[in-house]
Amino acid sequence: MNQGDKIFVAGHKGLVGSAILRNLRQKGYNNLILKSRKELDLINQRQVNEFFEKEKPDYVFLAAAKVGGIGANSIYPADFIYENLMIESNVIHAAYRYKVRKLLFLGSSCIYPKMCPQPIKEEYLLTGSLETTNEAYALAKIAGLKMCQFYNQQYGTNFISVMPTNLYGPNDNFDLESSHVLPAMIRKFHEAKIRGDSEVVLWGDGTPLREFMYVDDLADACVYLMENYSGSEFINIGTGKEISIRLLAEKIKMIVGYKGDIHWNTSKPNGTPRKLLDISKITSMGWTYKVGLDEGIEKTYKWYKEQEIK
């Protein structure tokens, strides 16, 4: 990428898109095309085609998606599969049709089988059954990365895909009905501290192991790959480190400063027992993460409190 190239960041107001935007600007890329959902509905094929025909972006970061935690995925599976399939189909096809030089598609580590060997290598995709609580979202993301591969194969496009681990950071979703585990815990502990509650109730039994990455590290990896990698093989992006949900809760409780107890509601689902990515491929390309979990949670909590004040 050259600094004068036109770059479209789809989903620039979300967790990942806003971090990619920060990273691009820090690196001197300022010819950026940004459209809100009201200005451009990526589910609408006509609007997407008209946008690409008019703007003709050189590079596309496809960070737009309908996302949510276990609860939202379980309640709204039709919405998750439909909206994500439409977004990626419209944008990927338009990128081919209007001769985008390179596109980066963002998947999710939930695409891998539920009982995958650990750590999870890229080649484990489609080797077993998916976790049922987010199957609809996972299937849509698998379709997106396969689209990139097939368009490269048939049309000679330069579409690359990345599979990030669990993400968190500024602009995360803190809605308790639809958020992921880490931001949900930050909000629960913060509100319990403010109210003076004696306990916080969390889902499951705390035993699942998870890997978490600060979103600005993912953004840095995405820009790095856009600048340095071409190929149909998708790339895992993570830290290579994991923590139990129970220990994560204790860590967030301490950082937030909540003094009460934690009660585990074991009638609620745990989700996948373990999910650690093998990151040897991106590490061998010369990239590694920078922000540790404690520092990342502290930054995210600081951002969350600043939003409350606004």
N, C-alpha and C positions, 0 to 999 in steps of 0.2 A: 504494500500500500504506500502511495505517496500522500503527503500531507494535503495536497489540493484535491484528491479524489473525493467524489461524492459518496458518502457513507450513510446508509439508512439503518438506524437502530430501531427495530420493531419491538415495541413494548418498553420504551425508554423511561416510563414512569414507574415500572415495577422494580422489584428487588434486584434482579440480574441486569435488566436493561439500564437502570440508572447508574449501576456500578460500571458497566461498560462505557457509558457516556462519560463518567468521571475520568476513567482511565484514558480514553481517547483524547479528551481535552488536555489532560496532563502531558500527553505525548505530542501535543501540537496539531492534532487532527481537528480542524474547525469547520470543514465543509460538510456539516452534518444535517441530515434530513430527519426531522422529528415530527410525528403526527400523533395527536391524542386519539383515543378511541372514538370520540365524537367527530373528529375530523376525518378519520379513516377507519372504517369497520373492516377488519381483516377477515371476518367471516363472510363478507359480501364480495363475491368474485368480481363483479362488475367494477366496484369501487377500487379493488386491488389492481386490476388491469389498467384502469384509467390513471391511477397514481403512478404505476411503473412506466406507462407510456409517456406521461408528462415529465416525470422527474428523472428517469433513466439513471438510477443509482449505479455506481461502479461496484460497491461492496455492500453486503447485507448481513447484519447480525440478527438472526431470528430468535429473539428472546421473548416474544409475546406468547402467552399461553394461559389457559385456565388452570389454576393450581389450587391445592388445598390439602389439608391433613386427612387422617384416617376417617374422621367423622363426615366431612364434606364429600369425600370420594365414595363412601358407602351410601350416602343419601341421594346423591345426584350423579350416578354413573353415566346416564344417557347424556347429560349436559357435558360431562368431562370428555367423553369420546367424540361427540359431535363437534363441539367447539374447537377442540384441538386438531381434529382431522381437517376441518375446514380451513383453519388458520394456516396450517403447514402446507396443505394442498394448494391453496391459492397463492401463497407467497413463493413457494418453491417453483411452481409452474410458471408464474410471472417472471421470476428471476431467470429462468431458462429462456422464456419467450422474448424478453427484452434485453437479453445478452448481458446480464450481470457478470462481472469478471469472477467474483468469488462470493460464496454464501457460507455462513457458519450457522449450523442448526444446533440448538441446545436441547439435549435429551434429559434423562433423569436416571439415577441409579436404580429406580424401581422397575426398570425394564428387565432386570435380571431375574432368573427363577428364584422362588422363595427359599428353597433349600440349597442354594448355590455353594460350591466349595469356596472357602475363604483363604486369602483375599480373592476378590472377584476379578478374573481376567476378562478382557474384551471378548474373547472367543467363547465365553460361557453363555452368550446371548442365545435364546431359543433352545436351550438344552433341557428345560424342565418347566413345570407349572409356575405360574405367576402367583404372587400374594393376592388373594381375592379382594382384600379391602381397597386396593387401588388398581385393579386389573384394567378398568376402562381407560384410565390415564396412561398406564404403561403400554397398552396396545396402541394407543394413538401415537405415543412417542416412538415406539418400535417402527410403526408405519412411516413416520417422518424420516428417521435415519435410513430406512430402506429406500425411501423415495430418493434421497440424496445419492445413495449408491447406484440406483438404477438409472437415474438421469445422467450421472457420470458415465455409466456403462453405455447407454444408448446414444446420448447426445454430446458426450465429451465435455460436459460442464465441469466446473471446479467447485463442487459443493462438499464441505467438510462437516463432520458432526463431533460433538463432545458430549461426554456423559459425566456431569458433575455429581459429587456426593451431596449430602444434606447441607443446605446453605442457610446462612443467617446474616443479619446486618442491617444497616440503614435502609429504610423503605420496605422492611419486611411487613408481613401481614400479622397484626396482633389481635385480630378478631377471634374470640374464643370458639366460635362455631366453625371456622374454616382454616385456622392457622396451623402451622406445623409445631412440633413439640417444643423447640427451644424458645421461640417468641411467645408461645402460649404460657410457658413456665415463667418467663420474665414478667408478663402481665399479671399472672395469678399471684406470684409472690409480692409484686409491687402493690397491688390493690389490697392484698391481705395485710401488708405492713401498714398501709394508710388507714385501713379500717380497724386495725388491732385484732384481727382474727386469731383464734388460738390454733387453728390448723388449716392446711391447704390440702385439697383432695386432688390426686393425680391419677391418670388412667393406668391400668395394668399393674404389674408387680415390680417394675423397675429393672428387670433382668436383661431386656434386649440390649445389645451392643450397637452403638451408632458412631459414625464418623461425621464430623462437622467441619465445614470450611467457611471462613469469613468471606463474604461475597466479593470484596475488592480483590482478593486473591484469585477467585475464579475469573473475574473480569480481566485481570492481568494475563492469565493463562489464555483466555480467548483471543485477546489482541496479539499475544505472542504467536499463537498458532496461525492466526490470520496472516501474520507477517512472514511466518517461517515454514508452514506445513501445507502440503497439498497431497491428497490421497483419499481413497474411498474407505479406508479403515478408520472407524471412529476411535476417539481417545478418551480414556478415563481421566478425570481431574479430581484430585482429593489431597488429603494430607498424609494418608497411610497410617493414621492413628485413630484408635477408637476408644469409647468410654461407655460405661453402662448408663442407662437412663436414670438409675438411682443415684449414681455419683454425679451425673450432670445436674440433677435436681439439687443435690447438696451444694454444688459449686454455685449455681445461680442463686440459691437461698442466701449464701454467704455474701455474694457480690451485691445483691439487692439490700441485704441487711435485715432480712425477715427473721424474727426470733421464735416463731411458733413451730408446731410439729407438721410433719408430712404424713398424710394418710393415703395408702395405695388402694384404689378401688379395683380389686382383682376380678370383678364381674365385667370389666371393660377390656377390649382386646389389646394385646401387646403389639400386634403387627409382626413383621419379619423378625426372627430371633437375633440375626446378626447380619450386618451389611457393611463390609469393609472393601473398598476398591483396591485392586492392584494398580499402582500408579507408575510401574516401572517404565512403561512406554513413554510417558511425557517427561519423566525424570531423565531418561536417556537422551531426550531432545534438548536438555539443558535448562529446564524450568523447574522451580520448586516454590512451594508456598512460603509466606513470610509471617503471617499473623497467627500467634498461638491462641488456644481456646480461651484462656483467662482474659487476655488482652482484647480479644474479639467480643466476648460477652460484655466486658466493661464498656467498650465503645458503643455497642448496641444498646445497652441500658441507658447510657448517657443520651444517645439520640432519642430513645423512647421518651425519656423524661422531658426533653426539649420540645417534643411534639405536644406533650400534655399541656405545657405552659402556653403554647401558641393559641 
